[in-house]
Each structure stands twice: as C-alpha cells, then as structure tokens.
Amino acid sequence: MGLEELAPGNTKRAKATAIAAFMRFLKAEGVTEDYVRVCIERDESGRCFVSVMDKFAMHLAFNEGKKGKPLARNTTMQYYRQAKIWLLDQFPQHRAFLETRLLKMGKTLDSFCMQRDGGFVGKAPPCTKADLKRLLVYLYVNASCSSDYQDAGLLCLLWYLFGRASDLALLNKPNISIDAGNVLFVRFIRVKTSEEQGLSLFPETEVETCPLLAMARALIMQLAPSPSVIDNLPDVHVQGATALSPAVPLLDMLDHPTDTTGLGGRTPAGSEKTPTIYADVNRVLDRIAVAAGVTVPLSSHSFRRGGAQHANDSGALTARWIFHRGAWNMSTTNKGFSYVFNTSKEDHKVSKILSGHEANASVVLQNLAPFDSQTRARIASFQRQLLRTCHGLQTAQNNIN
C-alpha cells in the first residue's frame, strides 16, 4: 500500500475515468496497450510519446460525448492532464525533455476548446434568495417524511455558509454552539481546502428562510441518534488503517522495488459507484425545483454563488469579508490572526446581511429569561421531548452543545 491509496475518492475516480477514455481512444484506433508500451519504451527520442498524446488530444477535441455534443472544455482538459500524468509516471525517462512540450500542447487544446465554446466557461446559475424561499416553502408545505426537513436544512445551510455540498457532510452537532457574544456559531471543515472554519448565523427576518429554524426542524425530525446535523447525506468514505496490506520491511522494498502505476494496473472507472453528496443535492433539486416555481437550472454550486452575490449587493461589506466567509483563499494568514478573523465582527456583518438585517444592526438570539421559573421548566421539558434524538444521550457526539 502506498500514498496513492490514501488519495480522495474523487481524485481516484477522475483518474480512472480519464484512463478509461484513453483506453477507448486506443480501441477506436485499433491499437493495443502492449503495442503502445513497446513503441514508447523503444523510442528514446520521445517522438512516439508525443505522437500518442497529440492524437489523443485531437480525439478529445472532436469527440462527441454521450449526448451527441463535443466534450466540455473542463472535461477535455481533465482527460488530457490525467492521461499525461499517468503516462509520464510509467515512462519517467521522457519527463525531463517532454514535459514542456506536452504543456504547450495542452495550452493549444485549451485555447481551441475555449474558442469553440464561444470563449465562456459554463457556470451554474446563482440561487437568489427568492429562489431559496420558493424551494424551502415547497419542501415545508409538501413534507411527507423526515428526509424532506433534512433536505430543507441542507439547501438553507448551503446558501448561508457559502458551502459546497461536501462541507456539510462534516458538520456535526458538537460543532454548533453559542459563542461568548451570544451568537450562534458553526464550526466545520472545508473539504476542498482542508481548512477549519467558524461562521456565525443570525435569525432571519423572514421565517421561511431562517437558517436557525431550518437547523432546528432538521434536528427535531431526525428519527434516530446521529452525530450529523443533516443525517440523510451519503457517508464520506475514509480509508482506514484496516485496509493496510501486510507490513513489508523497508529493506525488502529497496531490494525489490515495485511500480504500482503500470499500464495494466489501472483502476476500472466503474469500481466506485457510491453516490456523492453533490449528486444528492442535484437529486433534490431535480425533484422540487420546477414544482416550486424555480425557472433557472440550479445545481449544488448555485447556492454558494447565490449567497456570495447576495452579500456583495450590500454597500456595507467589502469583498475581502465575503471571500473569507466562503474560504476563497486570497492571502495567507498566521494561525492566530485566522482564529480572530473567523470569529470577528466582519463575519457577523456578512451573516446579518444574508439574514435580511442591516450590517450594524443589533441582533440577539431569543432567550427564556423573561419567563418565570415554572414556565421555563415546562418549556425545557417540551424542548427535551422535541430534541430527544440529540440531547441527553450517552454518546456525546450525538448531542447538540
């Protein structure tokens, strides 16, 4: 076992898909894998290697996908880069004097695809706050099971936290708390950047889109104890130590080195068919978007863009504050400054704008202090009944703070 086995599942799937595309190209050309290997190994000048990649690039540029349309620019470049890296790993003797040339070929292919597509990069349309309200109202009105409330909480938090769908898979109950400023505070991991972040949330001026209410409904409707705030998301599969192969002494590895990136040692593209979190969000949108009256084709990326654009509409915020809430890394900060910044008033202002308040408005959480002790006790008893799957449990990670 090597570090390649610890790579994220999406990375391995992207590599496997690109290799499968390369193999289809060889089959279409009537050439076997072994013949390509022999030719590249025998040619010390690297011309065979360049010829193979040049022909593959032309195949990608004019090949049609499953829907009868040319491959998207990003897909084309992903296939080209992954195949190039894969082949260079197998034939490292060509890397030093071919890498620059292959990079130039990639730029030519990228430029062609950009001009072919009109010079624009296709992006998911932003989800406006009005669209978010339509989606949530439809889910609440037509809810028939616990999963509908989980889906509503998922869509709402994606918008307010500028989140990718994968970010919320690691949002656990112990990471939600009230900070020293009496503000609801959410800590989670940005999966793509491996960055720990803490963001504030405030009550909404409109009850339909309130993130606090959406979280509360999702927690109340959970049918069984779970550490996750949204418990109907696909599990994030992490390769554990149990997958380790029998230990091999370093001396044996040095005496008999192995190469796991050979032409025949590829991973089939269909080996991992576990549903992704992005597919889960898109499934929800496909099911409810049209019925809810949303006319634009939203995707899982639309909420992150929509929330950021809504915040940018306010003249009281700076772009830097918005960048930091969305974890767009514009600069490097030390650990101490990052800790202060992620819990700062600037993030409070962004959160207030998203929730319909003025940036400098004083917004506080509701509390039970005005009630007498008997009333508070009755309310607390009712709360325990509502939150029975996430309060007072023996397993600490299943409890909300």
C-alpha positions in Angstrom: 0.0 0.0 0.0 1.3 3.5 -0.9 0.1 7.0 -0.5 -1.9 6.7 -3.8 -4.3 4.5 -1.8 -5.0 7.4 0.6 -6.0 9.8 -2.2 -9.6 11.1 -2.0 -12.2 9.1 -3.8 -13.0 11.9 -6.3 -9.3 12.1 -7.3 -9.1 8.4 -7.9 -12.4 8.4 -9.9 -11.2 11.3 -12.0 -8.0 9.4 -12.8 -9.9 6.2 -13.6 -12.3 8.0 -15.9 -9.6 9.7 -17.8 -7.7 6.4 -18.2 -10.9 4.7 -19.4 -11.3 7.5 -22.0 -7.7 6.9 -23.1 -8.3 3.1 -23.5 -11.4 3.8 -25.6 -9.3 6.0 -27.8 -6.7 3.2 -28.3 -9.6 0.8 -29.1 -11.0 3.2 -31.7 -7.6 3.5 -33.3 -7.2 -0.3 -33.4 -4.1 -0.2 -31.3 -3.4 -2.4 -28.3 -2.0 -1.3 -25.0 1.0 -3.6 -25.3 2.0 -2.2 -28.7 1.9 1.4 -27.4 4.0 0.4 -24.4 6.6 -1.3 -26.6 6.8 1.7 -29.0 7.2 4.3 -26.3 9.9 2.2 -24.4 11.8 1.5 -27.6 11.8 5.2 -28.8 14.4 7.1 -26.8 13.7 10.4 -28.6 10.1 10.6 -27.1 8.5 11.1 -30.5 6.2 8.1 -30.1 5.1 9.5 -26.7 4.3 12.9 -28.3 2.5 11.3 -31.2 0.2 9.3 -28.9 -0.6 12.4 -26.8 -1.1 14.6 -29.9 -3.5 12.0 -31.4 -5.3 11.7 -28.1 -5.7 15.5 -27.9 -7.2 15.6 -31.3 -9.6 12.8 -30.4 -10.7 14.7 -27.3 -11.2 18.0 -29.3 -13.5 16.5 -31.8 -15.0 13.5 -30.0 -18.7 13.6 -29.1 -20.0 12.7 -25.6 -23.0 10.6 -24.7 -25.4 13.4 -25.5 -24.0 13.8 -29.0 -22.2 17.1 -28.2 -18.5 17.8 -28.0 -16.9 17.2 -24.6 -16.9 20.2 -22.4 -13.7 22.2 -22.1 -13.1 21.2 -18.5 -13.8 17.6 -19.2 -11.4 17.6 -22.2 -8.6 19.2 -20.2 -9.1 16.9 -17.3 -8.8 13.8 -19.5 -5.7 15.2 -21.2 -3.9 16.2 -18.0 -4.8 12.9 -16.2 -3.7 10.8 -19.2 -0.4 12.8 -19.5 0.4 12.4 -15.8 -0.4 8.7 -15.9 1.8 8.0 -18.9 4.7 10.1 -17.5 4.5 8.2 -14.3 5.0 5.0 -16.3 7.8 6.3 -18.5 9.7 8.8 -16.3 12.7 8.7 -18.7 10.7 11.1 -21.0 9.6 13.5 -18.3 12.5 15.9 -18.3 12.6 16.8 -22.0 8.9 16.3 -22.9 7.0 18.0 -20.1 7.4 21.5 -21.5 6.2 20.3 -25.0 3.2 18.5 -23.5 2.3 21.5 -21.5 2.3 23.6 -24.7 0.1 21.1 -26.4 -2.3 21.3 -23.5 -2.5 25.1 -23.8 -3.2 24.7 -27.5 -6.0 22.3 -26.8 -7.4 24.5 -24.0 -7.4 27.5 -26.3 -9.2 25.6 -29.1 -11.9 24.4 -26.7 -12.4 27.9 -25.3 -12.9 29.4 -28.8 -15.1 26.5 -29.8 -17.4 27.2 -26.8 -17.6 30.9 -27.5 -14.9 31.9 -25.0 -17.2 31.5 -22.0 -16.9 29.0 -19.1 -20.2 27.4 -18.3 -21.1 28.0 -14.6 -24.1 27.1 -12.5 -26.6 30.0 -12.2 -26.7 31.6 -8.8 -29.6 30.7 -6.5 -31.2 34.0 -5.4 -32.8 34.4 -2.0 -36.2 34.4 -3.7 -35.4 31.0 -5.3 -34.2 29.7 -1.9 -37.5 30.8 -0.4 -39.5 29.0 -3.0 -37.6 25.8 -2.6 -37.9 25.8 1.2 -41.6 26.8 1.3 -42.3 23.9 -1.2 -40.4 21.4 1.0 -42.1 22.5 4.2 -45.6 22.6 2.7 -45.3 19.3 1.0 -43.2 17.5 3.5 -44.2 13.9 4.0 -41.2 12.4 5.8 -38.2 13.3 7.9 -35.9 13.4 4.8 -37.8 16.5 3.4 -36.8 18.5 6.5 -33.2 17.3 6.2 -33.2 18.4 2.6 -34.6 21.8 3.5 -31.9 22.3 6.1 -29.2 21.2 3.6 -30.2 23.7 1.0 -30.6 26.5 3.5 -27.2 26.0 5.1 -25.5 25.7 1.7 -26.7 29.2 0.9 -25.9 30.9 4.3 -22.5 29.2 4.8 -21.3 29.6 1.2 -20.8 25.9 1.4 -20.0 23.2 -1.0 -22.1 20.1 -0.6 -19.2 18.1 0.7 -18.6 20.7 3.5 -21.9 19.9 5.2 -21.1 16.2 5.4 -18.6 17.0 8.2 -21.0 19.4 10.1 -21.6 17.6 13.4 -23.8 18.5 16.3 -20.9 19.2 18.8 -19.6 21.9 16.4 -22.7 24.1 16.9 -22.6 26.3 19.9 -23.4 29.8 21.3 -20.2 31.9 21.4 -19.2 34.5 24.0 -21.1 37.2 22.1 -24.4 35.3 22.3 -24.2 34.4 18.6 -24.9 31.0 17.1 -21.5 29.7 15.9 -20.9 26.9 13.4 -17.5 25.2 13.1 -16.9 22.8 10.1 -14.2 21.7 7.7 -13.9 23.0 4.1 -13.2 19.6 2.5 -11.7 21.0 -0.7 -9.1 23.2 1.1 -8.9 21.2 4.4 -9.5 24.4 6.3 -11.3 24.6 9.6 -13.7 27.5 9.7 -16.1 29.0 12.1 -19.0 31.1 10.9 -21.9 32.9 12.6 -25.6 32.6 11.9 -28.3 35.1 12.9 -32.1 34.7 12.9 -33.8 35.7 9.6 -36.2 38.5 9.1 -38.3 36.0 7.1 -39.2 32.8 8.9 -39.3 30.7 5.7 -35.6 31.1 5.1 -34.3 31.3 8.7 -31.2 29.1 8.9 -31.7 28.6 12.7 -35.2 27.4 12.2 -34.1 25.1 9.3 -31.5 23.5 11.5 -33.9 23.1 14.4 -36.5 21.4 12.2 -33.9 19.1 10.7 -32.7 18.1 14.2 -36.3 17.7 15.6 -37.3 15.4 12.7 -34.3 13.0 13.0 -35.6 9.5 13.5 -32.5 8.1 15.3 -29.5 9.5 17.1 -26.8 10.7 14.7 -23.7 12.9 15.0 -24.5 14.8 11.8 -26.7 17.8 11.7 -28.0 16.7 8.3 -28.3 12.9 8.7 -29.5 11.8 5.3 -26.3 12.7 3.4 -24.2 9.9 1.9 -21.3 8.9 4.2 -17.9 10.3 3.4 -15.8 7.2 2.9 -12.4 7.4 4.6 -9.9 4.7 4.1 -8.8 3.5 7.5 -5.9 1.6 8.9 -7.8 -1.7 8.5 -7.1 -1.5 4.7 -3.3 -1.7 5.2 -1.5 -4.6 3.5 0.8 -6.8 5.5 3.9 -4.9 6.6 6.9 -5.2 4.3 10.3 -4.3 5.6 11.9 -1.3 4.0 15.0 -3.4 3.1 12.9 -5.8 1.0 11.2 -2.8 -0.7 14.6 -1.4 -1.6 15.9 -4.7 -2.9 12.8 -5.4 -4.9 11.1 -2.1 -5.8 7.6 -2.3 -7.2 5.8 0.1 -9.6 2.1 0.3 -9.0 1.4 2.7 -11.9 1.9 0.3 -14.8 -0.3 0.3 -17.9 -2.1 -2.9 -16.7 -2.6 -1.8 -13.1 -5.3 0.8 -13.6 -8.5 1.0 -11.6 -11.7 0.4 -13.5 -13.7 3.6 -14.0 -16.8 1.9 -12.6 -15.2 0.4 -9.5 -16.6 3.1 -7.2 -20.3 3.8 -7.7 -21.2 5.2 -4.3 -23.5 8.2 -4.5 -21.8 11.5 -3.9 -23.1 14.4 -1.9 -23.2 16.6 -5.0 -25.5 14.0 -6.7 -27.7 14.0 -3.6 -28.2 17.8 -3.8 -28.9 17.7 -7.5 -31.4 14.9 -6.9 -33.3 17.1 -4.5 -33.2 20.0 -7.0 -34.4 17.8 -9.9 -37.3 16.7 -7.8 -38.6 20.0 -6.4 -37.2 22.9 -8.5 -39.8 23.0 -11.2 -42.7 22.3 -8.9 -41.5 25.1 -6.6 -41.6 27.6 -9.4 -37.8 28.0 -9.9 -37.1 28.6 -13.6 -33.3 28.5 -13.6 -31.4 25.2 -13.8 -29.9 25.2 -10.3 -27.2 22.8 -9.2 -25.3 22.2 -6.0 -22.9 25.0 -6.8 -25.7 27.6 -7.3 -26.1 28.1 -3.5 -22.5 29.1 -2.9 -22.6 31.6 -5.8 -26.0 32.9 -4.9 -25.2 33.6 -1.2 -22.0 35.4 -2.2 -23.7 37.6 -4.8 -26.4 38.5 -2.3 -23.8 39.6 0.2 -21.9 41.5 -2.4 -25.0 43.6 -3.2 -24.6 45.4 0.1 -22.5 48.5 0.2 -21.7 47.9 3.9 -19.5 44.9 3.1 -16.1 44.5 1.5 -15.2 41.8 -0.9 -12.5 40.5 1.4 -15.0 39.8 4.1 -17.1 37.8 1.7 -14.0 35.9 0.4 -13.1 34.8 3.9 -16.6 33.6 4.7 -16.5 31.5 1.6 -12.9 30.3 2.3 -11.7 31.7 -1.0 -8.0 31.9 -0.1 -6.8 35.3 -1.2 -3.9 35.6 1.2 -2.0 33.6 3.8 -2.5 34.5 7.4 -1.0 33.0 10.5 -2.9 30.8 12.9 -3.6 33.5 15.5 -4.9 36.0 13.1 -7.0 33.4 11.3 -8.6 32.4 14.6 -9.5 36.0 15.4 -10.7 36.8 11.9 -13.0 33.7 11.6 -14.9 34.8 14.8 -14.8 38.6 14.0 -17.4 41.3 13.6 -16.7 41.3 9.9 -18.2 37.8 9.6 -21.1 38.9 11.8 -21.9 41.7 9.3 -21.9 39.3 6.4 -24.2 37.0 8.2 -26.6 39.8 9.2 -26.8 41.0 5.5 -27.6 37.4 4.4 -30.3 37.2 7.1 -32.0 40.4 6.0 -30.7 42.8 8.7 -28.5 45.9 8.4 -24.8 45.2 8.7 -24.5 47.2 12.0 -27.9 46.1 13.5 -28.0 44.7 16.9 -29.4 41.2 16.5 -29.6 38.8 19.5 -30.9 35.3 20.0 -34.2 34.9 21.8 -33.9 33.6 25.3 -36.3 32.5 28.1 -35.1 34.9 30.7 -38.4 37.0 30.7 -40.4 33.9 31.8 -40.9 32.7 35.4 -39.1 29.6 36.6 -42.2 27.3 36.3 -42.8 28.3 32.7 -39.1 27.9 31.8 -39.2 24.4 33.3 -42.2 23.4 31.2 -40.6 24.8 28.1 -37.4 22.9 28.9 -39.3 19.7 29.3 -41.0 20.3 25.9 -37.6 21.0 24.3 -36.2 17.7 25.6 -39.1 15.9 24.0 -38.6 17.6 20.7 -34.9 17.1 20.7 -34.9 13.6 22.1 -32.6 12.3 19.4 -29.9 14.9 20.1 -30.0 15.7 23.8 -29.1 13.9 26.9 -27.7 10.8 25.1 -24.9 8.7 26.4 -22.9 9.1 23.2 -21.6 12.7 23.5 -21.0 13.2 19.8 -24.8 12.7 19.2 -25.7 15.6 21.4 -26.0 19.2 20.5 -24.0 21.6 22.6 
